[in-house]
């Protein structure tokens, strides 16, 4: 059976030569920006691999806008929408358009999104990992093609790519300390998958606060599995039906926070008298519920701006790897203090 051979793409040539798609495409057009030596190399390889330009892509490139790609795990949450908003504001100033891809927390969709962006000739990519990404080869490939990449929120390969994160460890420790100071005795932590750096940071802060206050760390009060509303609703319900139930909960993000909030109410327990609650969530929705929610709030728009600035640095030739921290704020309302 004959297999249909995929046509050679600019990406194939770029990968083989270890240069960016832009370099290959300029070399093929004999652009003066590319040295004679590299032009020869690229043209020889194109001939050898039987490369044929895609006329459709070429006609687009002539009036091509400058575009960057953004990959997010869940576009319907306020956090990612606000980060994207910050990225777009900053990109517009620098003369770039933004296209975004929503992976729906699925690593296969993430790989596909990155591939689509490469084929669209984006000049750089900003990404936040999906919760089940454990293989980072699609990002390593970008590195070998010299396509600028910056991570925000959930990151990986931190020696290779710049990133913008929040100080989740410090914020979680402050929130846990506040719960202890206001009368909570057994504090549970409900989080996402244990391999995510964002989960590791927030859990670390929670555990630090318990250690500093010489409170026992109880395994069954630390429940980390996935970022999913139904799972979190069930996990909270299970915790609160234990004989020696927790009297406070620190929740990892908005989805888990509102699931925990609902579970406490469904069991007929009072917030904060029976169960105190602090969640990592956005400020807008925290004020809409009754009682109003104490929250650890991201400066998400700011994170988007910073991520885009770092990407522009890289696009403009800065090869340093930066780690930028945008601090979170603890906003105390009605759900956290027992006394």
N, C-alpha and C positions, 0 to 999 in steps of 0.2 A: 504493500500500500504506500503510495507516495504521500509524503507530508507536504503541506503547503509551507514554503519558506517565508518567514516574516521578512518584510523589506528592511534593509539596513536603515537605522535612524541616526540622526545627529548624536543622540544619546549613546548609541553603540560606539561611534567614533570617539566621542569624548571620554567614555569609560576606558577604552583601549589605550588612549593617549594620556590619560590622567589629567585632562584639562577640562575647562568648563565648556558647555554647549556654545556659549557666546563666542569663545575663542575659535572653536571649530567653524562656526557659521561665518565669522569674520575672515578666517583664513581662506575659506572656500570662495569668498567674494573678493579675495586679494586686497583686503583692507590694509592701508598703510600702518594701522595700529599694530599689526602682527608682523613679526620679523620674517624675513625671507625663508630662513631655515625651517621655522614652524609651518609656514605656508606650504613648503615642499612636502614636509612630513604628512600634513593633513591631506593634501591632494593625492599623494601616493596611496595612503590608506583608503581614502574614499574610492579610488579606482579599484584597488585590490578587493575591497569589500562590496563593490558594485553598488555604491551609494547613488541614489537618485533623489534630487531635491523634491520636496512636496510643494507643487505650485500653489496650492491653497494656502499653506503656511507662509510661503514667500509673499504672496499678495497681502497677507495680514501684516507681515513684519514691516512692510514699507511705511504704513501709517501706524505702526504698533505703538500703543500706549505703554508706558513703563508700568509693569505690574508686579506686585508681590502676592504670594499665596499665604493664607492663614488656615491652619488645621486645628479645629477644636473638637472636644469629645461630646459636647452637648449644647447646641446653640440656643435651646429654649430656656436655659437657666440665666438668671439675671447676671451672674458673674461673667460668663463667657460673652454675653451680649455687650456688657459694659467694657470688657477688655478689647473686644473687636472695635467698639466705638472709639476707644483711645487710639488704637492702631490706625484706624481710618483718618482720624483728625491729624495725626502726625504725618502719615503717608501723604495726605493731600498737600501739606505744606512743602513736602520734598518733591512734589510733582509725580507721585505714584498713585495708581489705582490699586484696589484690594479685591481679590477674590477669595472667598472662604469656602471651606469644605467641612461638613459636620460628620464625624466618624461614628456617631451614636455609640460611643464607648466600645467600638469593635476594632481590633487590631488589623484585621484583613481590610476593612474599609480605609484604615489609616494608610496602609501600604499602597492601596489603589489611589488614594488622594494624592500622595506624594508623587506617584508615577504620572498622574494626570498633570500635576503642576510642572513636572519636568518637561512633559510633551508640550505644554503651553508656553514654554520658555520664560517662566517667571524669573525675575532677577534675584529673588531671595524668598525664604520661607520662614514663617514664625509658627511654632507648633506647641501644642500641649498634648501629652501622651494620653492615649485611651487607657482605661483602667486595666485592660488585660494584655497590654503590650509588654512582652518580656524579651523579644528578639529585636535588636536595634539595627539590623543590617541595612534596612532601607534608608536609615539616617547616615550610616557609615558610607553608603554609596554616594550620598550628596557630597560628603566630604571629599571623596576621591574625584568628584566631578567639579570641585571648587564652586559649588552652589552655596551661597551664604545661608546659614540656618541659625536661628535663635530659638531657645525654648522659654516658655513661661509656665509658672504653676507647677506642673508635674514634669520633671526633667530627667535627662539621662546623658551619658557620655560627657560628663561635666568638665573633663580635661580638654575636650575638643571644641565644644560649642559654648558660646555665651548664653547666659540665662538670667531671667528675672523671676525671683520668687518672693514670697512673703516670709515674715519671721514667725512662722506657725508655732515653732517650739516655744518662743518667748511668750507669744499670745496665749497659748494653751496653758502654760505655767501660771500666767497672771489670772486667767479665768478660773483655774482650779483653786488657786490660792484664795480668790474672792469667794468661791463656794465654801471653802473651809472656814474662812474668817466670818462668814455670815450664818454659820450653824450647820452646814452639811457634814455628815460623818462617813457615809459610804458612797463614794462617787464612782459612777460607771463611765467608761469611755466607749462610744460606739463609732466605729470607723470603717473605712473602705479596705481594699486589699492590702495585705501587709508588705508587699514588695514596692508599693508606690512611695517615692521619697516624701511626698506631701503627707502621707499617712504616718510615716516614720517620724517626721519632724513634730507633728502635732501630738502623737502618742508619747514621744520622748518628753515634751514639756509637761504633759499630764503626770507622767511617772515621777519626774523631777520634783514636782510640787508635793506629791505624796511622800517621797523620800525625805524632803526637807522638813516636813511636818511630822516625821516619824510615824506615818500611818501605814498600816500593812498594805502590801500590793496583793490584791486578790485576783487570781487568774480569771475566775468566772465573771468578773466585772469588766473585763477588757474584751470586747466583742468586735473583731475586725474581719470582714469577709468581702462585702461588695457594696458598691454605690448603687443602691436600688431601693425604691420606696417600699415595695411590698416586703422585701427582705428585712428592712430596718424596722418596719411596723411590727413584724413577727418577733424580731430579736428583742425589741423593747418590751413587748408584751411578755415574752419569756422571762426576761430579767425581773420585771415587776411582779411576776407571779411566784418568784422564788420565796422561800420561807423567810430568809433574811434579806429582803429586797434592798436595792440601793435607794438612798434618799436624795440622790442628785445624779444628773446625766450631763456629760460634755459630749456634744454631737459634732461629728467631723465636717459635715457641709450642709448646705441648705436642704437637699433632698432628705438626708438622714435626720436633720433637725425637725422638719415638719412631720416626718413619719413618727418620730419620738413624741412630739407634741400631741399628735392625734391619739397615739396609743395610751398615753397617760390619761387623756380626757375620756377615752372609751372605757377605761377601767374605773371611771368615776373617782379618780384621785385628784387632789387639789394641787395646783401649781402656785407658789413654790412650797406650800406647807408640807405636803406629803412628798412631793418630788420636785426639787429645784431643777432648772434647765438653762443651760447656755449653749448656743449653737454658733458654729461658723456659718454665717449667712450674710445676705446683703441687708443693708439698713432699711431699704424701702419696705420689704415684706415683713420685717421684724416688727415694725410699728403697726401693722394692720390687724394683728391677731389679739385676742383677749385671753389672758392678760398679755400685755405687750412684752415682747421677747427681749431678754438680755442677749447680746450678740457680739461675736468677734467679727469685725467688719473689714473686708479688704478694701484697699484703695484701688479698685479694679481698673478704673479709667486711666489712672496714673500708671498702672502696670502695663497697659496697652501702649501708652506713650513711650515708656522706657524701653519696652521690647522693640518697638519700631525704631527708636533712636539707635539701639545697639545694632539692629539689622542694617540701618543706613551706614553706620560706621564700617561694618564688614563689607557692604557693597562698594564702599569708597576705598577699600583696600587695607583697612586696619585689621591685622591678623591676630591681635591680642584676644585672649579669652577673658571676658568680663563676667563677674557674678554680682548682680545688682539686687539689693533687697529693698522692697517697698513695704514699710511696716504696717501692721494691722492695728486697728483700734478696738478697745474693749468698751462697749456701750452698755451700761447697766440700766435696765428698765425694771420690769415687775416680776420676772420669772425666776430670779436667782437667789434673792436674799430671804432666808427664813427668819432672820431677826432684824 
